[in-house]
């Protein structure tokens, strides 16, 4: 049973009470703490309920989703926005959206962005650990140095509650559904089965209801496991909290939030810990010599093979190295 096909046509009607303003507020709170972006990927963007308000505020957005039907609704909503894209972000650029049908496990775009968002428990739809890891790796690759990754997931206890509290029923004049859940405690996985009855519009459909069914599977992962996989990918922890607050998660938390950052230096700086040759320093990940940039000398090539991370202290007989923050990047210099 395929997901988010006919459901896309009624998604916004059924999800109108979802806390989209709180997701947007959480993102802005992170940006105020850690840096305001200009370019943002909304991973699992659905019908654009996060992407469109951000674009209207002036951010340049890439909306990525696997469902062509959800993206079709999102495009129609964005095209109906009057004077869309007239907002301006902090850098003064006009906002806009590029919609892309891609899988979050292997997504890519032709540029590095400042921030990737994935809200509304989108990552819970990745039901195998290797899929989560693949998504983290592609997200890391799509971010610029110092870029932010903000996302939320259902806590394992929340999926268990779905199994305990089901079935769920809606019976409105224009739409009704029956929603049942089957929970697998070993996999911490829940299978949602939904049967919809949607009232047909127009004279020909007067009094008739269209029935369709959808199935959705979500899996929860232990928060420590998620944190470990993020660290293995290369992300650095900025904040971990729950339920739209800045408080640490507890056993009763329903929705877990993660705020991670890619290292500030270019990711090409890899290898074993080493030392920079005399007279060389790094600005924004570029190896430089006093008086200009040197790319071909053996000393520069040696420097490029050294690990350069803000957490490391580099020392040499001729003097220690220190680091200082330069916007999203770091500069290393001898003193």
N, C-alpha and C positions, 0 to 999 in steps of 0.2 A: 504494500500500500504506500503510495507516494505522498509526500508531505507538501504542504503549502502550495497546492494547485488551486482548486476551487475555494479553499479556505482563504486565499489571498483576497478574494472579492469581498469578504465579510470581516476580514481581520481587524480593520480599524474600528468597525462597529462593535466588535466584541472586546477590543483592547483599549477602549477609550478611557477606562479608569486606571490604566497602568501608570506607574509613577514616572513618566517621561521627564517632567520638570525636575524631579529629584536626581535623575541620572545626569541631566544637564548641569544641575547645580554642583553635583559631585565632581564632574569633569572640570568645571570652572574653578572649583576650590583647589583641585590638584594643580591646575595651571597657574593659579595665583601663587601657590607655594613654590612650584618648581620650574616655571617658565611658560609664557604664553606662546602657543604654536601659531603658525600660519597655515600649514598643510596638515590635514587629518584624514586618516583612513577610518571609516566606520565599517568594521568587519562583522558581517551578519547584519546588514543594515535594514533588512526587511522592507517595509513600506516607507522608510525614510523619516520616521518620527523623531530620530535623533539628528540625522544628517541635514534635514531641511532647516530646522531652526538654527543650526550652526552656520549653514551657508548664508542664511538671511542675516546673520550677525557679522558676516564678512570673512568667514573662514573658507579656505579652498578645500573641498571635500572630495574624497573618493569613496563612493558607496559600493561595497562589495557584498554580494549575496549569491547563493547557489540557485535560488528559485527565480526563474524567468518571470513567473506570474507575480511574485512580490515586487520585483524590479519594475514591471510594467505599471503596477499601481503607483510605485514611488515616482517614476518618471512623470506620470500624468499629474500627480499632486504638485510636483516641482514646476512643471510647465504652466500650471494654473496660478502660480504665485505671481501677483502683479509686481512688475519692476523687480523681478528676482535678480539677486546678485548685486544689488546696489549697496548693501551693507559693506562696511570696511572693518577688517581686523586690525590688530594693534600695529601691524606694519604698513597699513594704509592700502593694502591690496583689496580688490573687489572679491566678494565671495562667489562661489559657484560649485557645481557638483558634476562629477563624471561618474556615471553608473556603470558597473562592471559585473558581469556574471562569472564568478569564479568560486572555486572551492577554498574554504579557509585553511585547508591543509597544505595547499601549494600555491597560494595567491602570490602575485607579483605585479608591480606597476613600474613604469619606466623612470621613476625618480625615487629618491629617499624622502620620507616625510618626517615631520616633527613629532607626530603623535599617532598612535593606533588605539582606537576604542573598540571594545567588544562587550556591549552591555546586553541586558535582557537575557541572561543565562545562555547566550549563544554557544559558548564553548562546552556546555553540558551535552550538546548534540554530537560531540565527538565521543564515540562509545568504546574506543580502544586506546590504551595508553600511547601507542606509537602515533596515533592520529593527533593527540594533544601535543606531543613532542614536535611533530612535523609542523603544526601550526605555530608553535613558539619559535621554531627555527626560521620559518619564513617571515614571521613578524619581526624578528631580530634583524634579518637581512633587509627588510624594507624600511627600517628606521635609520635616520641619520645618527651620527655620534651624539650622545646626549639626549636622544629621543625618548619619549615616554610611551609606555604601554599600560593602559588602564582597562581593566575588565572586571566583570563579576561572574560568579557561578553560584548555583544552588549548593548549599551545604548538604552533606550526606543525610543529615537528619530531616531536611526539608523533603527530599524525595521519599523517605520513609513515611513522612506524614501524608503525602499524597495517597500512598497505598492504604493508610489507616483511615483516612477521612472520605475516600471516594465511596459512592459515585457523586458527581456534581451535575446539577441540572439547571438549565436556564429555560424559562418559558415566557418569552415576550410576544407581543402581537405580531411582529414582523420576522422574528427568528427564534428558534429553540434549539437546544442541543442536549444530548446525553453524553456525559464524559466519564469513562471508567478508567481505572488504573490498575496495573498489575506490577507489584514491586518484587524484585529479586534481591534479597539482602546480601547474598554472596558477592554479586557484582555491583551492588549499590546502584541498581539500574531500574528505571520505571518505564513501562510501556503504556502510553496514553492511547486510548481508542475513543474517537469522537464521532458521533452521528449528528449531523446537522439537518435542520428543516428550515428552509429560507423561503419566505413568501415571495411569489412571483409578482413582478410589477406589470402594469398595463392591463387593458381590458381583457386581453386574451388569457391572461394568467390570473384573473380575479378569483380569489378564494383558494388558489392552488399553492402548494408548498413543494419546493424542490428539495429532495433528500440527497445527501452525499456523505461519504465517510472519509475520515483521515486517520492516519496512525502516526504517532511520534514517539521516539525512544530517546530518553536522556539518561546519562550516567553521571554520578557524582564521584569525585576523587577527594581523598583526604587533603586538607589544606597544606600539611607539611610536605606531602608528595608533590603537590603543585609548586610549592616554593623551591623544593630541591631541583625539579626539572627546569624551572626558570633560571636558577643559578647555574646549572650545568650548561644551559644555552648561552649564558654570558650576561644575563640581566642582573642589575644591582638593585637591591631592595630599597625602596623609598618609604612605602607605607603598606600596611596590611590591616584591614578593618572590616566592619560588617554593618549591614542594614542601613546604608546611607549615612552612617555616622563615622567619626574618626576614632571610635572606640575599638579596642582589640576584640576579635571574635570570641564568643563564648559557646558553651555547649548548646544553648538555645538559639544561636544565630541562624537565620534563614538564608541570607544572601551574603556571600563573602566577596570582598573587594580587594583587588591587588593593584598597587601602583608601582611600576618598575621602570628602570631607566637603563639604556644602553651606556656602556662606558664612554667617557667624553672624548677619548682619542680614537683615531681611525683604527678600524678593526684589522688593517693590514699589519699593524705592529704586533706580531706574534712570535713565539719562539721561547727559548730558555732565557732566564734572567741574565742580563749582561750589563755592560757599561757603555756609555757614550764616549767616543774618542775625544781627546782634548780639543777645545775650541768649537765644539758642535753643540747646538741646542735645538729644541723642538718648539715650533709654534703651530698650534692647531693640527698636530700630527705630521707636519712637514719638517724634515731634517734640514737645518740651516747652519751656515757658517757665518761668522761676523763678516758683513760686507756683501752678502748675497746668498742665493740658494745654490747648492751644489748637489746635483743628482747622480753624477757618474763616478765620483771618486771612491776608492776602496773604503775610506773612512766612513763615508755616507752610507754605503751599502752595509757596512758592519753595523752602523747605528740602526738601520732599518730592521736588522734581524734581532735587535734587542727588544725585550718586552718593555713597554713603557706604560705603566698604569699608575693612576693617582695614589693608589694604596701602597706602592713600593717606594722605599727610600734608596736612592742610588748614591753610592759614595765611591770616591776615587781618591788616590793619594793627593792629587792636586787640589782637592776641595770637594765638599758635598754638593749635591744638586737639590734644589728646592722646586716646588711647583706652586703655581698660583692659578686662580680660576680666570678664564677669559671667556665670558659668556658660556656657551655650551661646551667649549673645549678647554684644554689645559695647556699651559706653556711651561716648559722646563727650561731653566737657565742656570748657568754656573755663577756662583758668587764667592 
